Amino acid sequence: MAKAKIAVNGYGTIGKRVADAVQAQDDMEIVGVSKTRPNYEAAVAHQLGYDIYTLSDRIEAFEKAGIPAAGTLEEMIEKVDLVVDCTPGGIGEKNKEMYEKAGVKAIWQGGEEHELTGFSFNAVSNYEGALGLDFVRVVSCNTTGLCRVIYPIDKKYGVKKARVTLVRRAADPNDAKTGPINAIVPNPIKLPSHHGPDVKTVIPHINITTAAMKIPTTLMHLHTVNLELEKECSAEDIRELFKTQSRIRLIGQGISSTAEIIEVARDLKRPRSDMWENCVWEESITIHDGELYFFQAIHQESDVVPENVDAIRAMLELESDAEKSIAKTNRALGL
């Protein structure tokens, strides 16, 4: 059976990871990736064997930099079944007309608005809804992390109310433009934050309120999750439920910080030290006055990567069953 042909438009923090994850699957392949500048990421993509496409007026700049361009962005799009748009937030929406004109399906990331596609995706929560769709948005790292824990809890015990505080990294590790900061920054100052409404684009009936702040770190986000449930359960019940979720990792064994979680990823020899799973501190799972509390850490650079692969599989109808797609993606990544 021929592999699905995929392009990644934007080979940055998320794009490079999505490209590698797609290339690891046995039912899809990367036809090309796009870059607008012949920088170190473009050079590495070339060394890894990816065909690089760019804007028509940038081809000469790539050639001068010793990075051969395989063609224009439009030419790349004409060769594929689906484009994963990993361009910066606010830019990706401008590409929709180009994708429509070429007649290809497209996935956008959480930096774009839900209205761009009308469908926001999380594999465990609404995989079946993406079957055959032309345009899908994979929600942000924080929203992905929240959907992964809230959906199974709601399915089994019912979530009456969710209250979440997000402690956010200030910048990605390679982002010298944005950070570091020497401050704690309410983000945004106006409450509640946008994260709750974003969860509702995936799980519409959830009653959720969120607040967020940025702090001087680049490693991960941390969530304090508080859920009021419809049915009674114990902390042990929640632990056992989380153990059934392949993209939730219960952590303990002396791990007390996000730094140690990233060290675990390094020790596991994960590519780029990625931690694709939610990392929930097992000891933090507590029922107090009938409400559930726990801490979880979210690796902002990588947790949406397997979701993009599953979205591809759903949209191209390579697999109709969510559990089978998730298992297939996980196996290929080593998750």
C-alpha positions as CSV (number, residue, x, y, z in Angstrom):
1,M,0.0,0.0,0.0
2,A,1.4,3.4,-1.0
3,K,2.3,5.7,1.9
4,A,0.5,9.0,2.5
5,K,2.5,11.9,1.2
6,I,3.0,14.6,3.8
7,A,4.7,18.1,3.7
8,V,5.6,20.2,6.8
9,N,5.3,23.9,6.2
10,G,7.6,25.5,8.8
11,Y,10.6,23.5,10.1
12,G,10.9,25.0,13.5
13,T,10.4,23.8,17.1
14,I,7.2,21.8,16.3
15,G,7.8,21.3,12.5
16,K,11.1,19.5,12.9
17,R,9.6,17.1,15.4
18,V,6.5,16.5,13.4
19,A,8.7,15.7,10.3
20,D,10.7,13.1,12.2
21,A,7.6,11.6,13.8
22,V,5.8,11.3,10.4
23,Q,9.0,9.8,8.8
24,A,9.0,7.1,11.6
25,Q,5.5,5.8,10.6
26,D,5.1,3.0,8.2
27,D,1.9,4.4,6.5
28,M,3.1,8.0,5.8
29,E,6.2,9.8,4.6
30,I,7.7,13.3,4.4
31,V,7.9,14.6,0.8
32,G,9.5,17.9,1.9
33,V,9.8,20.6,4.5
34,S,9.8,24.4,4.0
35,K,12.0,27.1,5.4
36,T,12.0,30.8,4.6
37,R,15.7,31.3,5.6
38,P,18.8,29.2,5.1
39,N,19.6,29.1,8.8
40,Y,21.0,26.3,10.9
41,E,17.7,24.5,11.0
42,A,17.6,24.4,7.2
43,A,21.1,23.1,7.2
44,V,20.3,20.3,9.6
45,A,17.1,19.4,7.6
46,H,19.3,19.1,4.5
47,Q,21.8,16.9,6.5
48,L,19.0,14.7,7.6
49,G,18.0,14.1,4.0
50,Y,14.8,16.2,3.8
51,D,14.0,18.0,0.6
52,I,13.7,21.7,1.4
53,Y,11.3,24.0,-0.3
54,T,11.1,27.8,0.1
55,L,9.6,31.0,-1.3
56,S,10.3,31.7,-4.9
57,D,12.3,34.8,-4.1
58,R,14.5,32.9,-1.6
59,I,15.8,30.1,-3.7
60,E,19.0,32.0,-4.7
61,A,19.7,32.7,-1.0
62,F,19.6,29.0,-0.2
63,E,21.8,28.1,-3.1
64,K,24.4,30.7,-2.0
65,A,24.3,29.2,1.5
66,G,25.1,25.8,0.1
67,I,21.6,24.4,1.0
68,P,20.0,23.3,-2.3
69,A,16.3,24.1,-2.6
70,A,14.1,21.4,-4.1
71,G,11.6,24.0,-5.4
72,T,9.0,26.5,-4.2
73,L,6.5,26.1,-1.4
74,E,3.7,25.9,-4.0
75,E,5.5,23.0,-5.8
76,M,5.9,21.1,-2.6
77,I,2.2,21.4,-1.8
78,E,1.3,20.1,-5.2
79,K,3.1,16.8,-4.5
80,V,1.3,15.8,-1.2
81,D,-1.9,14.6,0.2
82,L,-1.7,16.7,3.3
83,V,0.3,19.7,4.7
84,V,1.1,20.1,8.4
85,D,1.4,23.8,8.9
86,C,3.8,24.6,11.6
87,T,4.4,28.2,10.8
88,P,4.2,30.8,13.6
89,G,0.8,31.7,15.0
90,G,-1.1,34.2,12.9
91,I,0.9,33.3,9.8
92,G,-0.6,29.9,9.2
93,E,-4.1,31.2,8.6
94,K,-2.8,33.1,5.6
95,N,-1.8,29.8,3.9
96,K,-5.3,28.4,3.9
97,E,-6.2,29.9,0.5
98,M,-3.1,28.3,-1.0
99,Y,-4.0,24.9,0.4
100,E,-7.6,25.2,-0.9
101,K,-6.3,26.1,-4.3
102,A,-4.0,23.1,-4.4
103,G,-6.8,20.8,-3.2
104,V,-4.8,19.4,-0.3
105,K,-5.8,18.7,3.3
106,A,-4.1,20.7,6.0
107,I,-3.4,20.7,9.8
108,W,-2.7,23.8,11.8
109,Q,-1.3,24.2,15.3
110,G,-2.7,25.7,18.5
111,G,-1.4,29.2,17.7
112,E,-4.2,29.6,15.2
113,E,-7.9,30.2,16.2
114,H,-10.4,27.4,16.3
115,E,-12.6,29.3,13.7
116,L,-9.9,28.7,11.0
117,T,-10.9,25.1,10.7
118,G,-14.0,24.6,12.8
119,F,-12.5,21.5,14.3
120,S,-9.9,21.3,17.1
121,F,-8.3,17.9,17.6
122,N,-7.1,15.8,20.5
123,A,-6.6,12.1,19.8
124,V,-8.0,10.6,22.9
125,S,-11.0,13.1,23.0
126,N,-12.4,13.4,19.5
127,Y,-10.4,11.3,17.0
128,E,-13.5,10.0,15.2
129,G,-14.7,13.6,14.6
130,A,-11.7,14.2,12.4
131,L,-12.2,11.3,10.0
132,G,-12.1,12.5,6.5
133,L,-12.0,16.2,7.3
134,D,-10.0,18.6,5.0
135,F,-8.9,21.1,7.7
136,V,-8.1,20.5,11.4
137,R,-6.4,22.4,14.2
138,V,-4.3,20.4,16.7
139,V,-4.7,22.3,20.0
140,S,-1.8,23.8,21.9
141,C,0.6,22.0,24.2
142,N,-1.3,23.1,27.3
143,T,-4.7,22.3,25.9
144,T,-3.5,18.9,24.7
145,G,-2.2,18.2,28.2
146,L,-5.5,19.2,29.8
147,C,-7.7,17.2,27.4
148,R,-5.6,14.1,28.0
149,V,-6.4,14.1,31.7
150,I,-9.8,15.7,31.8
151,Y,-11.4,13.5,29.0
152,P,-10.9,10.1,30.6
153,I,-11.8,11.4,34.1
154,D,-15.0,13.0,32.7
155,K,-15.9,9.8,30.8
156,K,-15.6,7.7,34.0
157,Y,-16.6,10.0,36.9
158,G,-18.0,13.1,35.3
159,V,-16.4,16.5,35.7
160,K,-18.7,19.1,37.3
161,K,-16.1,21.9,37.4
162,A,-12.4,22.2,36.5
163,R,-10.1,24.9,37.9
164,V,-6.6,25.0,36.6
165,T,-3.6,27.2,37.2
166,L,-0.9,27.1,34.6
167,V,2.7,28.0,35.3
168,R,4.2,28.6,31.9
169,R,7.8,28.6,30.6
170,A,8.9,32.0,29.4
171,A,10.5,30.7,26.1
172,D,11.7,27.6,24.4
173,P,15.3,26.6,25.1
174,N,16.6,27.9,21.8
175,D,14.6,31.2,21.8
176,A,17.0,33.9,22.7
177,K,14.6,36.6,21.4
178,T,11.9,36.0,24.0
179,G,13.8,35.2,27.2
180,P,15.0,35.0,29.7
181,I,12.8,37.1,32.0
182,N,13.6,38.0,35.6
183,A,10.0,38.2,36.7
184,I,6.7,36.3,37.3
185,V,4.3,37.6,34.7
186,P,0.5,37.1,34.9
187,N,-0.3,35.8,31.4
188,P,-2.8,37.3,30.7
189,I,-3.5,39.7,33.5
190,K,-7.2,39.7,32.6
191,L,-8.8,36.5,34.0
192,P,-9.7,33.8,33.2
193,S,-7.1,32.8,30.7
194,H,-7.8,31.5,27.1
195,H,-6.8,28.0,28.0
196,G,-10.2,27.0,29.4
197,P,-12.2,28.1,26.3
198,D,-9.6,26.3,24.2
199,V,-10.3,23.0,26.0
200,K,-14.0,23.6,25.3
201,T,-13.2,23.6,21.5
202,V,-12.4,19.9,22.0
203,I,-14.7,18.9,25.0
204,P,-17.5,21.5,24.7
205,H,-19.5,20.6,27.8
206,I,-16.6,20.9,30.3
207,N,-17.1,23.7,32.8
208,I,-13.5,24.9,33.1
209,T,-11.8,28.1,34.4
210,T,-8.0,28.7,34.0
211,A,-5.4,31.2,35.1
212,A,-1.8,31.4,33.9
213,M,1.5,33.0,34.6
214,K,5.0,32.9,33.0
215,I,8.1,32.3,35.0
216,P,11.9,32.3,34.2
217,T,12.3,28.7,32.9
218,T,12.5,27.1,29.4
219,L,12.0,23.5,30.3
220,M,8.3,22.7,30.7
221,H,4.9,24.0,31.8
222,L,3.4,23.0,35.1
223,H,-0.4,22.7,35.8
224,T,-2.2,22.6,39.2
225,V,-5.4,20.8,38.4
226,N,-8.5,20.8,40.6
227,L,-11.6,18.9,39.5
228,E,-15.0,18.7,41.2
229,L,-16.4,15.3,40.1
230,E,-19.9,14.0,39.6
231,K,-19.2,10.6,41.1
232,E,-17.2,9.6,44.2
233,C,-13.8,8.1,43.7
234,S,-10.5,7.7,45.5
235,A,-7.0,8.9,44.7
236,E,-6.1,5.3,43.9
237,D,-9.0,5.1,41.4
238,I,-7.5,8.1,39.5
239,R,-4.0,6.5,39.6
240,E,-5.4,3.3,38.1
241,L,-7.3,5.3,35.5
242,F,-4.2,7.2,34.5
243,K,-2.2,4.0,34.2
244,T,-4.6,3.0,31.3
245,Q,-3.7,6.2,29.4
246,S,-0.6,5.7,27.2
247,R,0.1,9.4,27.0
248,I,0.1,10.0,30.7
249,R,3.2,9.1,32.7
250,L,3.0,8.8,36.5
251,I,6.2,10.0,38.0
252,G,7.8,9.6,41.4
253,Q,11.0,8.0,42.5
254,G,12.3,11.3,43.8
255,I,11.4,13.4,40.8
256,S,10.6,16.8,42.3
257,S,11.0,19.2,39.4
258,T,10.7,19.7,35.7
259,A,14.5,19.6,35.4
260,E,14.6,16.0,36.6
261,I,11.8,15.1,34.1
262,I,13.9,16.4,31.2
263,E,16.8,14.4,32.6
264,V,14.7,11.3,32.5
265,A,14.0,12.0,28.8
266,R,17.7,12.3,28.2
267,D,18.4,9.1,30.1
268,L,15.8,7.3,28.1
269,K,17.7,8.6,25.0
270,R,14.5,10.3,23.7
271,P,15.2,12.4,20.5
272,R,15.8,16.0,21.5
273,S,15.1,15.0,25.1
274,D,11.3,15.0,24.3
275,M,8.7,14.0,26.8
276,W,5.6,13.3,24.7
277,E,3.5,12.3,27.7
278,N,1.8,14.3,30.4
279,C,3.9,13.8,33.5
280,V,1.7,13.5,36.6
281,W,3.2,13.4,40.0
282,E,1.6,10.3,41.4
283,E,2.0,11.4,45.0
284,S,0.2,14.7,44.2
285,I,-3.1,12.9,43.2
286,T,-5.3,13.7,46.2
287,I,-9.0,13.8,47.0
288,H,-9.7,16.6,49.5
289,D,-13.2,17.6,50.6
290,G,-14.6,15.5,47.7
291,E,-12.4,17.3,45.1
292,L,-9.5,15.9,43.0
293,Y,-6.1,17.7,42.9
294,F,-2.9,16.9,41.1
295,F,0.2,18.4,39.5
296,Q,1.2,17.7,36.0
297,A,4.1,18.8,33.8
298,I,3.8,19.4,30.0
299,H,6.8,19.4,27.6
300,Q,5.8,22.3,25.4
301,E,8.1,21.4,22.6
302,S,6.8,17.9,22.0
303,D,3.5,16.8,23.5
304,V,1.5,17.8,20.4
305,V,3.8,15.8,18.1
306,P,2.0,12.4,18.4
307,E,-1.4,14.3,18.1
308,N,-0.3,15.6,14.7
309,V,0.4,12.1,13.5
310,D,-2.9,10.8,14.7
311,A,-4.7,13.8,13.1
312,I,-3.1,12.9,9.7
313,R,-4.2,9.3,10.1
314,A,-7.8,10.4,10.9
315,M,-8.1,13.0,8.1
316,L,-6.7,10.6,5.5
317,E,-8.8,7.7,6.9
318,L,-5.7,5.6,7.2
319,E,-7.2,4.2,10.5
320,S,-10.8,4.7,11.8
321,D,-10.1,3.6,15.4
322,A,-8.6,6.1,17.8
323,E,-7.0,3.5,20.0
324,K,-5.4,1.7,17.1
325,S,-3.9,4.9,15.7
326,I,-2.6,6.0,19.1
327,A,-1.0,2.6,19.6
328,K,0.6,2.7,16.1
329,T,1.9,6.2,16.6
330,N,3.3,5.4,20.1
331,R,5.1,2.3,18.8
332,A,6.8,4.1,16.0
333,L,8.0,6.9,18.3
334,G,9.0,4.6,21.1
335,L,6.5,6.1,23.5
